[in-house]
Amino acid sequence: MNIRPQTPAKRTVLVAGGAGFIGSHLCEALLERGERVICLDSFLTGREENILPLCNFRDFRMLRADVRVPVALRERIDRIYNLASPASPPHYQADPVHTMLTNVEGTARLLNLAQDNGARFLQASTSEVYGDPEIHPQNEDYPGRVSCTGPRACYDEGKRAAEALCFDYARSGLDMRVARIFNTYGPRMRPDDGRVVSNFLVQALNEQDITIYGKGEQTRSFCYVSDLVAGLIALMEVPTAPNSAINLGNPEEITILELARQVQALVPGNTRVVFRPLPEDDPRRRRPDISRARDLLHWAPQIALDRGLPETAAWFASAAASTLPPPRTTTPLSRAQS
């Protein structure tokens, strides 16, 4: 990694959930910008191997902690990114109470930390706040159609409650921003995270059947991780905080069946596509309206799926092909094609 200082004064940035898939890429990008980075992670779903290469840099520090518990920091914090939450259905449904409290209580503690330090705060929210949407594509003014008592409410409603907290703090004077993140993929995804890109790639590499839930007609929009990280940084650094959440994702839409065919073409082998019943509340369509991100942040994704998917497949093949576990079996409670 080439460290290229780009900021006039070195700032200290706390990344909660920094050992996760997106968080580790964000930590790396911040170091490249010349920031000091504190990675806070409980390692419930984050992985040490994601951040081990960063530990060689003097401006990087790892802090093992749970965001629900107050942490004592010896330095002043200038920026806080909150990515601390399980983000894939099998992981956030494994302990739904923990997921809800991480998103609500943990966010509140980090907001207090930002307030105490006079720090700028960015909350990583999710497209899941839109639920199974009635409008398409989804813009930030759409209030969503989410079940507040369903099996995924721990995550969906936890993120919605965290957003409400953030805007309450903003009304009291905190410099705060909210990103609604749509489906993201790329290197460092956990092979067992239950999301559709990793599921399909792991199944293909293990020469297993590629499992589609439903008929594969549901759509998703996949954003490569480096594009998403660039959007997060752009949102954090825009001088004036937007007065609404901002969608970050790739508006290029693809059916799940089309994705499966692309994976089959990328990974040699005799894999078949098989179909299983659709789980509860699986959204039929998911595509972000990123007009606000384009206008306010001058940001748009640069890496199309036909470039990012081969890079992701190559990472899975080179990093873990010999030891890839089978994807976690999706239960009827899980979001199968997230």
C-alpha angles and dihedrals in degrees: 000000000000113000108214114180109221104162124081094222124032110243130196113237126190115207111193108202089021096151093060128097098272095025095059092051089049092051090052093049092049091052089051088055090056098255128142106241130204111191111204116190139150091206091229088131101352118094130222092219089064092065105026093099090054093056089077090070119087092217092060125083129177121215118187106209145123115248089222089068122067113253127205114224123191096209138055114262120223101180134021124195112190111206094141108133138088103262108187122076099243091049100044092043093050090078108009095177091054090048093052094047092046090056096043109027094031092050091049091053092050091047089053089049090052091049092050092050099039086239129160111245133209122190118205103218126168146237085243087085086076092058114189095347127223093201128056129239099023119237128190094256093061108103094208136229106256131158107235092197102037127110092268096047091100088070104027095045092036089059092044091052090048090053090052090051091050094053091046089056090045090056088054091055107273117142098236138162132188124208120196103208121207126201109318128189140173143101118342095036109145110251090221098046095108096232119137101246094049092041093053094044094047092047092049093047090050090046091240128142113279105238121218121185112218119353095313092248094119113103136222135181115224123207121196112238097241090055091050093049090051088053093050092052092046090052092048093049101043102116098230119047113237114243091230141039115279124224114230116188145093114281092206104113127209134173119244090240091055089051091052091052091051091052090049089053092048100047117056115229145083100280122157129208112236129185129225133180116286114254123238118290096358106168114244097211134016125181129141126231100219098181092119093049090051093048101039102030101025085229133141132153116270103187117077122208092252088063102034098046095058090048090051092047090050091051092051091047096048100037103042113359094121095049105029111142118218113267115271111270109254113233124205087263095059131093095242101190102035 
